[in-house]
Amino acid sequence: MLDADDSTFATERIRKGPMMDDEYLMVRSLKLYADGALGSRGAAMIEPYDDDPGNTGLMQHPREVLLGWTVLALENGYQVCTHAIGDKGNRVMLDVYEEALSRVSVTDARLRIEHAQIIHLDDIPRFHRLGVIPAMQPTHATSDMYWAEDRVGAERIRGAYAWRSLIDAGCLIACGSDFPVEAVGPLLGIYAAVTRQDPKGWPKGGWYPEEKMTIEEAVSGFTRHAAYARFAENINGTLEVGKLADLTVLDKDLMAIAPEEILTTNVVMTVIGGQVVYSATTNESDIHAR
């Protein structure tokens, strides 16, 4: 993603159109920042924080600036991916995306909101209606669950890390890690998505368990949905003839094991473009010699 904070470079690059050199490097997205983070109480909230009355967080840019960038990107074939964590940050970006789509005729925009952590319940259906992809990181929920409700209270927490609510509204969730903020391993994210528990199994039954994903949804989030969310579904995300042979071999079947076994699953082999780049039974020098 191009970083809009480097405005001169981003503007110049956007006006040249997407850069699609090969399957390893595609530049066709613009990264915007709507608000701050929940932990620092910088995420923009419609109402003040429960544990910090008078503080509603902060917007990083005025609405018109966010709109201008979005329109420019859409006019030049770029996708927009915006960091938004608080319910105000998410609402402003849904408003911005809706207006931008009314100004620029785009058949397949795949606009994204990165994180989408706290969403007002009224705004959850808007994601599907506008075709906005929530790009979410399941481990955020299991990292934040110890204090998140203190920040936003019992009512707003119902729209927090609301994977099931978004899926039931018709959304496709693209999953990731947010590395280096969180650990990079996708198995950690898959475990968090299906259990809403920490690695020790707390809390029993999961934190707000009604928002869990199924194992099929979680694996899809890290594979086919992640590929779709970056316009790469024709080359990877699933194992099909004609696509890149990008795959990971595990020593357990995630679809058949108990959720707690996900964390003890090991990678046997990693293949990228048909080339073995990691093997648990072969040393690194042998792999590179191939």
Backbone as JSON, one array per atom type, in Angstrom:
{
  "sequence": "MLDADDSTFATERIRKGPMMDDEYLMVRSLKLYADGALGSRGAAMIEPYDDDPGNTGLMQHPREVLLGWTVLALENGYQVCTHAIGDKGNRVMLDVYEEALSRVSVTDARLRIEHAQIIHLDDIPRFHRLGVIPAMQPTHATSDMYWAEDRVGAERIRGAYAWRSLIDAGCLIACGSDFPVEAVGPLLGIYAAVTRQDPKGWPKGGWYPEEKMTIEEAVSGFTRHAAYARFAENINGTLEVGKLADLTVLDKDLMAIAPEEILTTNVVMTVIGGQVVYSATTNESDIHAR",
  "N": [[0.84, -1.19, 0.0], [0.5, 2.22, -0.78], [1.56, 4.99, 1.18], [-0.34, 7.52, 2.36], [0.58, 9.55, 3.96], [3.02, 10.25, 3.0], [2.67, 12.41, 1.0], [3.41, 13.67, -1.44], [4.88, 11.73, -2.91], [2.94, 9.67, -2.94], [0.77, 10.83, -4.33], [1.93, 11.3, -6.87], [2.59, 8.68, -7.62], [0.06, 7.41, -7.62], [-1.24, 8.72, -9.72], [0.04, 7.63, -11.87], [-1.1, 5.22, -12.12], [-1.97, 1.77, -11.17], [0.69, -0.43, -10.13], [1.81, -3.31, -11.41], [3.9, -5.39, -11.38], [4.75, -8.14, -11.02], [3.82, -11.38, -9.65], [4.83, -11.15, -7.14], [4.99, -8.53, -6.38], [2.67, -6.1, -6.14], [1.3, -2.96, -6.5], [-1.36, -1.33, -5.72], [-2.95, -0.1, -3.94], [-3.98, 2.34, -1.52], [-3.04, 3.58, 1.6], [-4.78, 4.94, 4.27], [-5.25, 6.84, 7.29], [-7.64, 6.99, 9.71], [-8.16, 7.32, 12.48], [-6.88, 6.94, 15.89], [-5.54, 4.56, 18.24], [-7.13, 2.0, 20.25], [-6.08, 1.19, 22.72], [-4.57, 3.38, 23.65], [-6.53, 5.19, 23.96], [-7.01, 6.71, 21.74], [-8.52, 6.06, 19.58], [-11.18, 7.17, 17.58], [-14.23, 8.02, 18.97], [-17.81, 8.01, 19.05], [-19.21, 8.73, 21.34], [-17.92, 9.73, 24.6], [-15.12, 7.96, 26.09], [-15.72, 5.29, 28.36], [-14.0, 4.94, 30.53], [-12.67, 7.29, 30.58], [-13.97, 9.98, 30.81], [-15.11, 12.66, 28.79], [-13.16, 12.42, 26.89], [-13.0, 11.71, 23.54], [-11.29, 10.52, 21.82], [-9.35, 10.8, 18.74], [-9.48, 12.13, 15.43], [-7.41, 11.52, 12.69], [-7.26, 12.97, 10.34], [-9.1, 15.58, 8.65], [-12.47, 15.07, 7.48], [-12.84, 15.86, 4.78], [-10.28, 15.73, 3.72], [-9.75, 12.99, 3.81], [-11.76, 12.17, 2.09], [-10.94, 13.41, -0.3], [-8.53, 12.06, -0.9], [-9.56, 9.46, -1.25], [-11.27, 9.73, -3.47], [-9.37, 10.52, -5.41], [-7.8, 8.21, -5.52], [-9.66, 6.24, -6.4], [-10.33, 7.27, -8.89], [-8.05, 6.71, -10.3], [-7.73, 3.99, -10.44], [-7.05, 2.79, -8.06], [-7.29, 1.0, -4.98], [-8.59, 1.71, -1.7], [-7.46, 1.55, 1.59], [-8.23, 1.87, 4.83], [-7.15, 2.69, 8.04], [-9.16, 2.32, 10.76], [-10.49, 2.4, 13.91], [-12.13, 3.18, 16.16], [-15.72, 3.68, 16.85], [-16.6, 6.09, 15.78], [-14.53, 6.68, 13.96], [-14.85, 4.53, 12.17], [-17.46, 5.06, 11.27], [-17.19, 7.59, 10.03], [-15.47, 6.88, 7.93], [-17.05, 5.06, 6.49], [-19.0, 6.85, 5.65], [-17.38, 8.53, 4.08], [-16.48, 6.72, 2.1], [-18.94, 6.05, 0.96], [-19.75, 8.51, -0.16], [-17.62, 8.96, -1.94], [-17.91, 6.81, -3.72], [-20.25, 7.57, -4.88], [-19.41, 9.65, -6.41], [-17.44, 8.71, -8.14], [-17.49, 6.43, -10.7], [-17.17, 3.14, -10.22], [-16.73, -0.22, -10.82], [-15.76, -2.29, -9.28], [-14.61, -1.74, -6.47], [-13.63, -2.58, -3.97], [-13.12, -1.38, -1.46], [-11.56, -0.98, 1.7], [-11.67, -1.32, 5.27], [-9.32, -1.16, 7.67], [-8.86, -3.02, 10.5], [-11.35, -2.19, 11.93], [-12.45, -2.25, 14.57], [-14.2, -1.3, 16.68], [-17.47, -0.94, 16.13], [-20.37, 0.9, 15.55], [-23.55, -0.45, 16.16], [-25.53, 0.19, 14.33], [-24.08, 0.64, 12.06], [-22.99, -1.71, 11.13], [-24.49, -3.2, 9.1], [-23.97, -1.52, 6.95], [-21.45, -1.99, 5.94], [-21.66, -4.28, 4.28], [-23.61, -3.35, 2.5], [-22.33, -1.26, 1.18], [-20.26, -2.61, 0.07], [-17.85, -2.74, 1.41], [-14.84, -4.04, 2.62], [-14.13, -5.54, 5.67], [-11.05, -5.65, 7.04], [-9.58, -7.58, 9.22], [-8.0, -8.44, 12.36], [-7.77, -11.23, 14.12], [-6.33, -11.76, 16.55], [-6.26, -9.31, 17.8], [-8.6, -9.09, 19.29], [-8.24, -11.02, 21.32], [-6.02, -10.02, 22.55], [-6.88, -7.58, 23.51], [-9.08, -8.07, 25.1], [-8.97, -8.11, 27.86], [-9.23, -5.55, 28.82], [-10.82, -4.05, 27.13], [-13.62, -3.7, 27.4], [-13.78, -2.04, 29.6], [-12.93, 0.32, 28.46], [-14.97, 1.01, 26.56], [-17.49, 0.24, 27.5], [-20.51, -1.68, 28.33], [-22.49, -1.61, 26.35], [-21.42, -0.61, 23.88], [-19.46, -2.51, 23.48], [-20.67, -4.59, 22.26], [-20.49, -4.2, 19.58], [-17.88, -4.7, 19.07], [-14.99, -6.13, 17.67], [-16.53, -7.7, 16.01], [-17.01, -10.23, 14.52], [-18.82, -12.35, 13.81], [-21.23, -10.95, 13.6], [-20.69, -9.25, 11.43], [-20.19, -11.13, 9.4], [-22.69, -12.44, 9.31], [-24.14, -10.33, 8.38], [-23.48, -10.37, 5.78], [-20.9, -9.86, 5.02], [-17.55, -10.3, 3.79], [-14.77, -11.26, 5.5], [-11.46, -10.31, 5.62], [-8.6, -11.72, 6.91], [-5.75, -11.06, 9.03], [-2.58, -10.36, 10.64], [-1.56, -7.99, 11.73], [1.11, -7.64, 12.26], [4.04, -5.78, 13.1], [2.66, -5.37, 15.49], [1.13, -7.39, 16.58], [1.81, -10.92, 17.05], [3.11, -12.73, 14.24], [2.25, -15.23, 13.29], [-0.14, -17.08, 11.46], [-1.59, -19.25, 12.51], [-2.02, -18.59, 15.15], [-3.84, -16.52, 14.84], [-5.99, -17.89, 13.65], [-6.68, -19.63, 15.71], [-7.49, -17.72, 17.66], [-9.7, -16.67, 16.34], [-11.57, -18.76, 16.28], [-11.91, -19.48, 18.91], [-11.91, -17.24, 20.64], [-10.33, -16.95, 22.88], [-7.48, -16.73, 25.1], [-4.1, -18.13, 24.81], [-4.03, -19.75, 27.05], [-6.54, -20.66, 27.35], [-8.43, -18.95, 28.42], [-11.14, -16.61, 28.39], [-13.26, -19.14, 29.86], [-15.12, -20.83, 27.47], [-14.94, -18.65, 25.8], [-14.53, -15.15, 24.9], [-17.23, -13.07, 24.67], [-18.62, -15.13, 23.08], [-20.49, -15.46, 21.07], [-19.64, -14.14, 18.86], [-17.73, -15.63, 17.56], [-15.82, -17.13, 14.85], [-16.36, -19.86, 12.54], [-14.22, -22.72, 12.0], [-13.86, -23.09, 9.27], [-14.52, -20.55, 8.26], [-12.52, -19.01, 9.47], [-10.1, -20.07, 8.4], [-10.58, -19.53, 5.7], [-10.6, -16.75, 5.85], [-7.89, -16.16, 6.19], [-6.87, -17.04, 3.83], [-8.41, -17.46, 1.03], [-10.08, -15.2, 1.27], [-8.33, -13.19, 2.09], [-6.75, -13.03, -0.19], [-8.64, -12.2, -2.1], [-9.23, -9.7, -1.06], [-7.1, -8.18, -1.82], [-7.16, -8.11, -4.53], [-6.12, -10.45, -5.66], [-7.17, -12.9, -6.16], [-7.16, -14.44, -8.43], [-4.67, -15.55, -8.67], [-3.75, -16.61, -6.25], [-4.63, -17.89, -2.95], [-6.39, -20.01, -3.03], [-6.07, -23.54, -3.74], [-5.71, -24.34, -6.88], [-5.73, -25.44, -10.29], [-3.7, -23.6, -12.46], [-3.25, -21.48, -10.78], [-0.82, -19.87, -8.6], [1.42, -22.06, -6.95], [1.28, -21.7, -4.01], [1.57, -22.66, -0.81], [1.03, -24.14, 2.43], [2.03, -26.85, 4.36], [0.7, -28.67, 6.99], [1.01, -30.47, 10.14], [-1.29, -31.38, 11.21], [-4.83, -31.73, 10.67], [-6.64, -28.99, 10.38], [-9.37, -28.8, 10.13], [-10.36, -30.95, 11.44], [-9.44, -31.27, 14.03], [-9.59, -30.56, 17.62], [-10.24, -27.23, 18.77], [-8.29, -26.3, 20.64], [-6.04, -27.66, 19.9], [-4.96, -26.35, 17.78], [-2.91, -24.58, 18.41], [-0.79, -26.24, 18.88], [-0.1, -27.21, 16.48], [2.13, -27.89, 13.84], [4.26, -26.54, 11.26], [5.02, -28.31, 8.42], [5.98, -28.01, 5.85], [6.68, -25.35, 3.56], [5.67, -23.9, 0.57], [6.34, -21.84, -2.15], [5.25, -20.46, -5.07], [5.55, -22.95, -6.24], [8.04, -23.76, -5.4], [9.92, -25.3, -2.87], [10.44, -23.69, 0.06], [10.75, -23.98, 2.72], [11.33, -26.69, 4.83], [10.61, -29.0, 7.33], [12.08, -31.24, 7.61], [14.36, -30.99, 6.16], [17.49, -29.4, 5.84], [18.28, -25.87, 5.71], [20.28, -25.14, 3.82], [20.2, -27.19, 1.98], [17.71, -26.79, 0.81], [17.98, -24.27, -0.46], [19.88, -25.02, -2.32], [18.52, -26.37, -4.25]],
  "CA": [[0.0, 0.0, 0.0], [1.14, 3.53, -0.7], [1.25, 5.7, 2.42], [-0.79, 8.88, 2.03], [1.33, 10.53, 4.73], [4.04, 10.75, 2.07], [1.65, 12.85, 0.04], [3.97, 13.98, -2.76], [5.15, 10.48, -3.6], [1.71, 8.93, -3.15], [0.01, 11.47, -5.4], [2.62, 11.04, -8.13], [2.48, 7.25, -7.94], [-1.34, 7.1, -7.92], [-1.59, 9.25, -11.05], [0.63, 6.76, -12.88], [-1.88, 3.98, -12.18], [-1.45, 0.64, -10.41], [1.94, -1.06, -10.54], [1.55, -4.75, -11.35], [5.11, -5.94, -11.99], [4.68, -9.6, -11.05], [2.99, -11.9, -8.56], [5.45, -10.85, -5.85], [4.84, -7.12, -6.04], [1.57, -5.36, -6.75], [1.02, -1.73, -5.78], [-2.62, -0.82, -6.25], [-3.75, 0.32, -2.8], [-3.57, 3.52, -0.76], [-3.32, 3.45, 3.03], [-5.16, 6.14, 4.99], [-5.44, 6.68, 8.74], [-8.77, 7.79, 10.17], [-8.08, 7.66, 13.9], [-5.78, 6.35, 16.63], [-5.67, 3.2, 18.75], [-8.01, 1.85, 21.41], [-5.31, 1.1, 23.96], [-4.16, 4.73, 24.07], [-7.76, 5.99, 23.92], [-6.93, 7.61, 20.6], [-9.53, 5.69, 18.59], [-12.25, 8.18, 17.59], [-15.49, 7.47, 19.44], [-18.98, 8.9, 18.94], [-19.4, 9.21, 22.72], [-16.66, 9.63, 25.34], [-14.71, 6.68, 26.67], [-16.3, 5.02, 29.67], [-12.99, 5.09, 31.56], [-12.0, 8.59, 30.42], [-15.05, 10.9, 30.43], [-14.65, 13.88, 28.14], [-12.24, 12.09, 25.81], [-13.61, 10.94, 22.46], [-10.26, 10.11, 20.88], [-8.99, 11.81, 17.75], [-9.41, 11.85, 14.01], [-6.09, 11.89, 12.18], [-7.41, 13.92, 9.23], [-10.48, 16.02, 8.43], [-13.25, 14.24, 6.55], [-12.63, 16.28, 3.39], [-8.98, 15.22, 3.28], [-9.95, 11.55, 3.58], [-12.57, 12.05, 0.88], [-10.13, 13.78, -1.45], [-7.63, 10.94, -1.2], [-10.34, 8.32, -1.73], [-11.7, 10.03, -4.84], [-8.19, 10.48, -6.27], [-7.41, 6.81, -5.69], [-10.64, 5.54, -7.23], [-10.23, 7.79, -10.26], [-6.84, 6.2, -10.94], [-7.68, 2.54, -10.37], [-6.49, 2.33, -6.79], [-8.1, 0.62, -3.83], [-8.26, 2.46, -0.5], [-7.48, 0.74, 2.81], [-8.14, 2.91, 5.87], [-7.09, 2.35, 9.46], [-10.24, 2.9, 11.56], [-10.69, 1.53, 15.07], [-13.28, 3.58, 16.96], [-16.99, 3.69, 16.13], [-16.66, 7.31, 14.96], [-13.61, 6.49, 12.85], [-15.49, 3.65, 11.19], [-18.62, 5.72, 10.66], [-16.7, 8.62, 9.11], [-14.94, 6.26, 6.71], [-18.18, 4.55, 5.71], [-19.59, 8.03, 5.0], [-16.44, 8.96, 3.04], [-16.54, 5.74, 1.02], [-20.24, 6.16, 0.28], [-19.74, 9.71, -1.01], [-16.65, 8.77, -3.02], [-18.5, 5.9, -4.7], [-21.29, 8.31, -5.62], [-18.73, 10.6, -7.31], [-16.6, 7.99, -9.09], [-18.11, 5.18, -11.13], [-16.23, 2.03, -10.1], [-17.5, -1.47, -10.78], [-15.22, -3.23, -8.29], [-13.68, -0.89, -5.71], [-13.08, -3.35, -2.84], [-12.64, -0.49, -0.41], [-11.32, -1.73, 2.93], [-11.39, -0.68, 6.55], [-8.35, -1.96, 8.4], [-9.13, -3.23, 11.93], [-12.81, -2.17, 12.17], [-12.53, -2.87, 15.88], [-15.42, -0.92, 17.41], [-18.43, -0.47, 15.13], [-21.73, 1.14, 16.04], [-24.41, -1.52, 15.64], [-26.26, 0.68, 13.15], [-23.18, 0.71, 10.9], [-22.56, -3.03, 10.67], [-25.06, -3.53, 7.78], [-23.47, -0.63, 5.89], [-20.26, -2.6, 5.33], [-22.1, -5.13, 3.16], [-24.36, -2.55, 1.51], [-21.38, -0.47, 0.4], [-19.21, -3.48, -0.46], [-16.59, -2.46, 2.11], [-14.26, -5.24, 3.23], [-13.46, -5.37, 6.95], [-9.79, -6.39, 7.13], [-9.51, -7.65, 10.68], [-6.93, -9.25, 12.94], [-8.42, -11.9, 15.26], [-5.61, -11.68, 17.82], [-6.56, -8.05, 18.49], [-9.65, -9.33, 20.28], [-7.72, -11.76, 22.47], [-5.05, -9.15, 23.24], [-7.57, -6.42, 24.09], [-10.28, -8.46, 25.84], [-8.8, -7.92, 29.31], [-9.53, -4.17, 29.21], [-11.59, -3.34, 26.11], [-14.95, -3.3, 27.87], [-13.59, -0.88, 30.48], [-12.81, 1.49, 27.61], [-16.15, 1.4, 25.78], [-18.72, -0.07, 28.2], [-21.23, -2.9, 28.0], [-23.31, -1.46, 25.14], [-20.57, -0.5, 22.68], [-18.65, -3.71, 23.29], [-21.43, -5.51, 21.4], [-20.03, -3.99, 18.2], [-16.42, -4.78, 19.09], [-14.43, -7.38, 17.14], [-17.84, -8.33, 15.78], [-16.84, -11.05, 13.32], [-20.05, -13.07, 13.44], [-22.23, -9.98, 13.17], [-20.34, -8.8, 10.08], [-20.41, -12.26, 8.47], [-24.13, -12.63, 9.17], [-24.65, -9.2, 7.58], [-23.12, -10.61, 4.38], [-19.54, -9.4, 4.74], [-16.38, -11.16, 3.66], [-13.72, -10.73, 6.37], [-10.08, -10.68, 5.3], [-7.87, -11.81, 8.18], [-4.32, -10.83, 9.03], [-1.95, -10.39, 11.97], [-1.12, -6.66, 12.14], [2.51, -7.68, 12.64], [4.61, -6.32, 14.33], [1.88, -5.09, 16.7], [0.8, -8.72, 17.09], [2.66, -11.99, 16.51], [2.81, -12.88, 12.81], [1.77, -16.55, 12.91], [-1.57, -17.19, 11.17], [-2.26, -20.23, 13.37], [-2.47, -17.85, 16.33], [-5.05, -15.81, 14.45], [-7.06, -18.86, 13.44], [-7.08, -20.05, 17.07], [-8.24, -16.64, 18.28], [-10.97, -16.49, 15.63], [-12.54, -19.82, 16.56], [-12.1, -19.66, 20.35], [-11.95, -15.98, 21.39], [-9.64, -17.23, 24.13], [-6.03, -16.61, 25.04], [-3.48, -19.44, 24.69], [-4.27, -20.56, 28.25], [-7.94, -21.09, 27.37], [-9.28, -17.99, 29.14], [-12.08, -17.11, 29.4], [-13.93, -20.39, 29.53], [-16.19, -20.65, 26.48], [-14.61, -17.56, 24.89], [-14.97, -13.78, 25.21], [-18.36, -12.81, 23.77], [-18.47, -16.26, 22.16], [-21.44, -15.38, 19.95], [-18.96, -13.51, 17.73], [-16.7, -16.52, 17.01], [-15.89, -17.68, 13.49], [-16.14, -21.29, 12.4], [-12.88, -23.0, 11.5], [-13.87, -22.85, 7.81], [-14.49, -19.1, 8.04], [-11.22, -18.48, 9.87], [-9.09, -20.45, 7.4], [-10.89, -18.74, 4.5], [-10.19, -15.37, 6.1], [-6.45, -16.04, 6.02], [-6.47, -17.56, 2.52], [-9.12, -16.94, -0.14], [-10.6, -13.85, 1.49], [-7.19, -12.27, 2.08], [-6.36, -12.85, -1.59], [-9.68, -11.39, -2.74], [-9.17, -8.34, -0.53], [-6.02, -7.45, -2.5], [-7.33, -8.34, -5.96], [-5.17, -11.5, -6.05], [-7.86, -14.19, -6.12], [-6.89, -15.22, -9.64], [-3.35, -16.17, -8.63], [-3.55, -17.41, -5.04], [-5.75, -17.92, -2.0], [-6.93, -21.37, -3.07], [-5.25, -24.47, -4.52], [-6.41, -24.65, -8.12], [-4.92, -25.46, -11.5], [-3.55, -22.29, -13.06], [-2.83, -20.5, -9.78], [0.49, -20.11, -8.02], [1.47, -23.13, -5.94], [1.66, -21.13, -2.71], [0.85, -23.49, 0.15], [1.69, -24.57, 3.65], [1.64, -28.19, 4.8], [0.68, -28.77, 8.45], [1.03, -31.85, 10.62], [-2.64, -31.71, 11.69], [-5.93, -31.24, 9.85], [-7.34, -27.97, 11.17], [-10.82, -29.0, 10.04], [-10.76, -32.15, 12.17], [-8.94, -31.28, 15.4], [-10.2, -29.67, 18.6], [-9.64, -25.89, 18.65], [-7.1, -26.11, 21.46], [-4.9, -28.3, 19.24], [-4.42, -25.48, 16.72], [-1.67, -23.97, 18.87], [0.3, -27.23, 18.88], [0.08, -27.64, 15.1], [3.43, -27.48, 13.31], [4.43, -26.42, 9.82], [5.88, -29.35, 7.86], [6.61, -27.51, 4.63], [6.14, -24.16, 2.92], [5.97, -23.87, -0.86], [5.98, -20.57, -2.78], [5.42, -20.55, -6.52], [5.98, -24.29, -6.59], [9.37, -24.03, -4.87], [9.98, -25.54, -1.44], [11.29, -22.69, 0.71], [10.98, -24.46, 4.08], [10.97, -28.07, 5.12], [11.0, -29.35, 8.69], [12.96, -32.42, 7.57], [15.51, -30.71, 5.31], [18.12, -28.18, 6.33], [18.09, -24.69, 4.85], [21.22, -25.1, 2.71], [19.72, -28.13, 0.97], [16.57, -26.18, 0.13], [18.47, -23.23, -1.38], [20.66, -25.65, -3.37], [17.62, -26.9, -5.26]],
  "C": [[0.88, 1.24, 0.0], [0.69, 4.21, 0.58], [0.89, 7.14, 2.09], [-0.06, 9.93, 2.85], [2.52, 11.06, 3.94], [3.3, 11.25, 0.84], [2.2, 13.12, -1.35], [4.21, 12.7, -3.55], [3.86, 9.73, -3.92], [0.89, 9.52, -4.29], [0.62, 11.17, -6.76], [2.44, 9.59, -8.57], [1.06, 6.87, -8.33], [-1.69, 7.54, -9.33], [-0.95, 8.46, -12.18], [-0.14, 5.44, -13.02], [-1.24, 2.87, -11.39], [-0.17, 0.08, -11.0], [1.79, -2.56, -10.32], [2.73, -5.48, -12.0], [5.09, -7.46, -12.1], [3.87, -10.06, -9.85], [3.57, -11.59, -7.19], [5.26, -9.4, -5.43], [3.71, -6.49, -6.85], [1.32, -4.12, -5.88], [-0.23, -1.12, -6.39], [-3.55, -0.35, -5.13], [-3.13, 1.53, -2.12], [-3.96, 3.33, 0.69], [-3.61, 4.82, 3.63], [-5.31, 5.82, 6.48], [-6.57, 7.6, 9.19], [-8.6, 8.23, 11.61], [-6.89, 6.99, 14.54], [-6.08, 4.94, 17.08], [-6.55, 3.16, 20.0], [-7.23, 1.85, 22.72], [-4.9, 2.45, 24.51], [-5.33, 5.69, 24.17], [-7.69, 7.04, 22.82], [-7.89, 7.24, 19.49], [-10.7, 6.66, 18.7], [-13.58, 7.53, 17.91], [-16.62, 8.5, 19.31], [-19.29, 9.53, 20.28], [-18.11, 9.02, 23.49], [-16.38, 8.21, 25.84], [-15.33, 6.5, 28.06], [-15.28, 5.25, 30.79], [-12.18, 6.37, 31.42], [-13.03, 9.61, 29.95], [-14.49, 12.21, 29.88], [-13.72, 13.63, 26.98], [-12.97, 11.24, 24.77], [-12.57, 10.48, 21.43], [-9.97, 11.19, 19.85], [-9.07, 11.26, 16.34], [-8.06, 12.33, 13.5], [-6.15, 12.96, 11.09], [-8.86, 14.38, 9.16], [-11.16, 15.13, 7.4], [-12.96, 14.58, 5.1], [-11.29, 15.81, 2.84], [-9.09, 13.73, 2.95], [-10.76, 11.32, 2.31], [-11.75, 12.37, -0.36], [-9.18, 12.67, -1.87], [-8.4, 9.77, -1.81], [-10.79, 8.54, -3.16], [-10.52, 9.94, -5.79], [-7.78, 9.03, -6.55], [-8.37, 6.08, -6.62], [-10.57, 6.0, -8.69], [-9.05, 7.19, -11.03], [-6.64, 4.69, -10.76], [-7.09, 1.97, -9.1], [-7.58, 1.98, -5.79], [-7.68, 1.49, -2.65], [-8.45, 1.56, 0.72], [-7.24, 1.69, 3.99], [-8.15, 2.32, 7.27], [-8.23, 3.07, 10.17], [-10.56, 1.93, 12.68], [-11.93, 1.9, 15.87], [-14.57, 3.63, 16.15], [-17.18, 4.97, 15.31], [-15.74, 7.19, 13.76], [-14.2, 5.61, 11.77], [-16.66, 4.32, 10.5], [-18.19, 6.79, 9.66], [-16.21, 7.98, 7.82], [-16.04, 5.62, 5.88], [-18.87, 5.7, 4.98], [-18.7, 8.5, 3.84], [-16.51, 8.01, 1.84], [-17.85, 5.86, 0.24], [-20.26, 7.37, -0.64], [-18.78, 9.54, -2.19], [-17.21, 7.86, -4.11], [-19.62, 6.57, -5.48], [-20.67, 9.28, -6.62], [-17.97, 9.89, -8.43], [-17.27, 6.66, -9.43], [-17.06, 4.07, -11.16], [-17.04, 0.75, -9.99], [-17.02, -2.41, -9.69], [-14.16, -2.52, -7.46], [-12.95, -1.66, -4.62], [-12.43, -2.44, -1.8], [-12.57, -1.27, 0.9], [-11.26, -0.8, 4.13], [-10.51, -1.64, 7.33], [-8.67, -1.89, 9.9], [-10.62, -3.26, 12.24], [-13.13, -2.74, 13.55], [-13.81, -2.56, 16.65], [-16.37, -0.28, 16.4], [-19.78, -0.24, 15.81], [-22.65, 0.11, 15.39], [-25.19, -1.09, 14.4], [-25.41, 0.65, 11.89], [-22.75, -0.65, 10.38], [-23.18, -3.39, 9.32], [-24.5, -2.68, 6.65], [-22.23, -1.22, 5.21], [-20.68, -3.42, 4.1], [-22.78, -4.29, 2.09], [-23.42, -1.76, 0.61], [-20.28, -1.32, -0.23], [-17.85, -3.24, 0.18], [-16.11, -3.72, 2.81], [-13.67, -4.89, 4.59], [-12.22, -6.27, 7.0], [-9.39, -6.42, 8.59], [-8.43, -8.62, 11.14], [-7.48, -9.94, 14.2], [-7.67, -11.78, 16.57], [-5.78, -10.33, 18.51], [-7.6, -8.27, 19.58], [-9.08, -10.01, 21.52], [-6.59, -11.03, 23.18], [-5.77, -8.07, 24.04], [-8.67, -6.81, 25.07], [-10.17, -8.22, 27.35], [-9.24, -6.52, 29.76], [-10.48, -3.44, 28.26], [-12.95, -2.87, 26.62], [-14.86, -2.13, 28.85], [-13.53, 0.4, 29.65], [-14.16, 1.95, 27.07], [-17.48, 1.04, 26.43], [-19.48, -1.25, 27.61], [-22.06, -2.79, 26.72], [-22.44, -1.45, 23.89], [-19.74, -1.74, 22.42], [-19.37, -4.73, 22.41], [-21.05, -5.35, 19.93], [-18.52, -4.08, 18.08], [-15.95, -6.15, 18.59], [-15.58, -8.29, 16.72], [-17.82, -9.18, 14.51], [-18.13, -11.72, 12.87], [-21.11, -12.09, 12.95], [-21.95, -9.49, 11.76], [-20.57, -9.91, 9.06], [-21.9, -12.47, 8.25], [-24.78, -11.5, 8.39], [-24.28, -9.34, 6.11], [-21.7, -10.24, 4.03], [-18.57, -10.56, 4.57], [-15.3, -10.53, 4.53], [-12.37, -11.24, 5.9], [-9.28, -10.63, 6.6], [-6.38, -11.57, 8.0], [-3.82, -10.81, 10.46], [-1.71, -9.01, 12.56], [0.3, -6.7, 12.71], [3.19, -6.36, 12.27], [3.87, -5.96, 15.61], [1.49, -6.39, 17.38], [1.78, -9.73, 16.49], [2.19, -12.34, 15.1], [2.12, -14.19, 12.47], [0.28, -16.64, 12.66], [-2.29, -18.23, 12.03], [-2.74, -19.58, 14.66], [-3.77, -17.11, 16.04], [-6.23, -16.75, 14.25], [-7.59, -19.35, 14.79], [-7.94, -18.98, 17.74], [-9.62, -16.49, 17.65], [-12.01, -17.53, 16.04], [-12.79, -20.01, 18.05], [-12.42, -18.38, 21.11], [-11.43, -16.19, 22.81], [-8.15, -16.95, 23.96], [-5.42, -18.01, 24.99], [-3.67, -20.35, 25.91], [-5.72, -21.01, 28.35], [-8.87, -20.18, 28.15], [-9.89, -17.02, 28.15], [-12.76, -18.4, 28.95], [-15.09, -20.12, 28.58], [-15.93, -19.53, 25.5], [-15.21, -16.23, 25.31], [-16.01, -13.36, 24.18], [-18.37, -13.87, 22.66], [-19.43, -16.23, 20.98], [-20.81, -14.75, 18.71], [-17.85, -14.38, 17.13], [-16.91, -16.77, 15.52], [-15.86, -19.2, 13.57], [-14.71, -21.5, 11.89], [-12.8, -22.76, 9.99], [-13.78, -21.37, 7.51], [-13.12, -18.51, 8.38], [-10.14, -18.81, 8.85], [-9.32, -19.68, 6.1], [-10.45, -17.3, 4.66], [-8.71, -15.15, 5.85], [-5.98, -16.51, 4.65], [-7.26, -16.88, 1.41], [-9.64, -15.52, 0.06], [-9.48, -12.81, 1.53], [-6.72, -12.0, 0.66], [-7.36, -11.96, -2.31], [-9.54, -9.93, -2.31], [-8.03, -7.53, -1.12], [-6.02, -7.71, -4.0], [-6.38, -9.44, -6.48], [-5.85, -12.87, -6.13], [-7.64, -15.04, -7.36], [-5.53, -15.9, -9.63], [-3.08, -16.94, -7.35], [-4.75, -17.3, -4.11], [-6.44, -19.25, -1.94], [-5.98, -22.22, -3.91], [-6.05, -24.92, -5.73], [-5.42, -24.66, -9.28], [-4.89, -24.06, -12.11], [-3.16, -21.2, -12.09], [-1.42, -20.82, -9.3], [0.41, -21.23, -6.99], [2.06, -22.55, -4.66], [0.89, -21.91, -1.65], [1.71, -23.8, 1.36], [1.14, -25.94, 4.04], [1.76, -28.25, 6.32], [0.67, -30.23, 8.88], [-0.31, -32.28, 11.23], [-3.67, -31.12, 10.74], [-6.75, -30.27, 10.68], [-8.85, -28.18, 11.18], [-11.29, -30.16, 10.92], [-10.36, -32.13, 13.65], [-9.75, -30.37, 16.32], [-9.51, -28.31, 18.53], [-8.36, -25.71, 19.45], [-5.86, -26.76, 20.85], [-4.28, -27.41, 18.15], [-3.06, -24.92, 17.13], [-0.51, -24.95, 18.95], [0.5, -27.83, 17.49], [1.39, -27.07, 14.56], [3.42, -27.41, 11.8], [5.43, -27.48, 9.37], [6.65, -28.82, 6.66], [5.91, -26.25, 4.16], [6.61, -24.12, 1.48], [5.49, -22.53, -1.41], [6.27, -20.67, -4.27], [5.93, -21.9, -6.96], [7.35, -24.67, -6.07], [9.31, -24.22, -3.36], [10.94, -24.53, -0.81], [11.53, -23.02, 2.19], [10.54, -25.9, 4.17], [11.47, -28.43, 6.5], [12.0, -30.5, 8.71], [14.2, -32.21, 6.73], [16.16, -29.43, 5.79], [18.09, -27.08, 5.27], [19.03, -24.69, 3.64], [20.8, -26.06, 1.6], [18.59, -27.53, 0.15], [17.07, -25.15, -0.87], [19.28, -23.83, -2.52], [19.78, -26.2, -4.49], [17.44, -25.9, -6.38]]
}
